[in-house]
Amino acid sequence: MTDNEKKLLQAQHRLEEAQMRNRDKERKARTRRLIQEGAILEKVCPSVTTMDLEKLEDYLHCALR
Protein backbone atom coordinates (compact mmCIF):
# COMPACT_ATOMS: atom_id res chain seq x y z
CA MET A 1 0.00 0.00 0.00
CA THR A 2 1.48 3.32 -1.04
CA ASP A 3 1.61 6.47 1.06
CA ASN A 4 -1.12 8.08 -1.05
CA GLU A 5 -3.39 5.08 -0.61
CA LYS A 6 -2.87 5.17 3.16
CA LYS A 7 -3.66 8.88 3.26
CA LEU A 8 -6.79 8.34 1.17
CA LEU A 9 -7.94 5.53 3.45
CA GLN A 10 -7.31 7.68 6.54
CA ALA A 11 -9.27 10.54 4.99
CA GLN A 12 -12.16 8.20 4.23
CA HIS A 13 -12.16 6.93 7.82
CA ARG A 14 -12.10 10.47 9.18
CA LEU A 15 -15.06 11.35 6.97
CA GLU A 16 -16.99 8.26 8.11
CA GLU A 17 -16.28 9.09 11.75
CA ALA A 18 -17.45 12.68 11.25
CA GLN A 19 -20.65 11.41 9.62
CA MET A 20 -21.24 9.01 12.51
CA ARG A 21 -20.77 11.86 15.01
CA ASN A 22 -23.27 13.98 13.07
CA ARG A 23 -25.84 11.15 12.99
CA ASP A 24 -25.37 10.60 16.72
CA LYS A 25 -25.75 14.32 17.40
CA GLU A 26 -28.95 14.49 15.30
CA ARG A 27 -30.36 11.38 17.01
CA LYS A 28 -29.70 12.83 20.46
CA ALA A 29 -31.28 16.15 19.47
CA ARG A 30 -34.39 14.34 18.17
CA THR A 31 -34.64 12.25 21.34
CA ARG A 32 -34.37 15.37 23.49
CA ARG A 33 -37.03 17.16 21.43
CA LEU A 34 -39.42 14.18 21.66
CA ILE A 35 -38.96 13.95 25.43
CA GLN A 36 -39.61 17.67 25.83
CA GLU A 37 -42.71 17.53 23.62
CA GLY A 38 -44.02 14.55 25.60
CA ALA A 39 -43.45 16.41 28.86
CA ILE A 40 -45.38 19.41 27.54
CA LEU A 41 -48.23 17.15 26.42
CA GLU A 42 -48.40 15.53 29.87
CA LYS A 43 -48.31 18.91 31.57
CA VAL A 44 -51.14 20.32 29.44
CA CYS A 45 -53.24 17.15 29.49
CA PRO A 46 -52.34 14.92 32.45
CA SER A 47 -54.88 12.25 31.46
CA VAL A 48 -52.67 11.16 28.56
CA THR A 49 -50.31 9.42 30.97
CA THR A 50 -52.87 6.65 31.50
CA MET A 51 -53.68 6.16 27.80
CA ASP A 52 -52.07 3.54 25.63
CA LEU A 53 -50.46 4.79 22.43
CA GLU A 54 -53.39 3.93 20.16
CA LYS A 55 -55.88 5.77 22.39
CA LEU A 56 -53.51 8.73 22.63
CA GLU A 57 -53.22 8.89 18.86
CA ASP A 58 -57.02 8.75 18.44
CA TYR A 59 -57.46 11.40 21.14
CA LEU A 60 -55.01 13.75 19.44
CA HIS A 61 -56.58 13.20 16.01
CA CYS A 62 -60.00 14.11 17.41
CA ALA A 63 -58.71 17.04 19.47
CA LEU A 64 -56.78 18.60 16.62
CA ARG A 65 -59.39 18.38 13.87
KATA-V482745 format. One record per residue. N is the residue number from 1. OMEGA is omega in radians with two decimals (NA if undefined). Layout:
N;OMEGA + N;OMEGA
//
This chain:
1;-3.11 + 2;3.12 + 3;-3.13 + 4;3.11 + 5;3.11 + 6;3.14 + 7;3.11 + 8;3.12 + 9;3.10 + 10;3.14 + 11;3.11 + 12;3.13 + 13;3.09 + 14;3.12 + 15;3.12 + 16;3.11 + 17;3.12 + 18;3.11 + 19;3.10 + 20;3.10 + 21;3.13 + 22;3.12 + 23;3.13 + 24;3.12 + 25;3.12 + 26;3.13 + 27;3.13 + 28;3.11 + 29;3.12 + 30;3.13 + 31;3.13 + 32;3.14 + 33;-3.13 + 34;3.11 + 35;-3.14 + 36;3.13 + 37;3.09 + 38;3.12 + 39;3.11 + 40;3.12 + 41;3.13 + 42;3.14 + 43;-3.10 + 44;-3.08 + 45;-3.05 + 46;-3.11 + 47;-3.12 + 48;-3.12 + 49;-3.13 + 50;-3.12 + 51;2.96 + 52;-3.00 + 53;-3.13 + 54;3.11 + 55;3.11 + 56;3.12 + 57;3.11 + 58;3.13 + 59;-3.12 + 60;3.09 + 61;-3.14 + 62;-3.08 + 63;-3.04 + 64;3.10 + 65;NA
//
